[in-house]
Amino acid sequence: MKVVIGGQVEKKEIEALVKEAGSGAIQTEVKSDLDAAMAVKSGQADYYIGACHTGGGGALAMAIALIGKPACATVSMPGKPPEESKVQEAVSQGAKAFGFTGDHKESAVKFIVKALLAK
């Protein structure tokens, strides 16, 4: 499984969290938002993960534009931490891109990777 890391903040930290949670089962690459979304659209990557300060703006704008809103999920927003059941639901409904706020990166990544690996 290949996951590209886009978004506006904390890309290297998020990449490290994805690698740790994936226990070697996930290949990662940090890219610009545009390049990351294009990688998913073209099939060069399976999933997109990104963070920004709102959880859905800078984290997902390019992914929404290129792969469509139905394939994107906002996992957290300011004051609204991620919920594991909602992440699992998004994955089961076919989400390919996930956005969240940087301050929720640990739990968001843990929930996303767990759901993706269980798929």
Secondary structure, 3 states (H helix, E strand, C coil): CEEEEEECCCHHHHHHHHHHHHCCCCEEEECCHHHHHHHHHHCCCCEEEEEECCCCCCCCHHHHHHHCHHHEEECCECCECCCHHHHHHHHHCCCCEEEEEHHHHHHHHHHHHHHHHHC
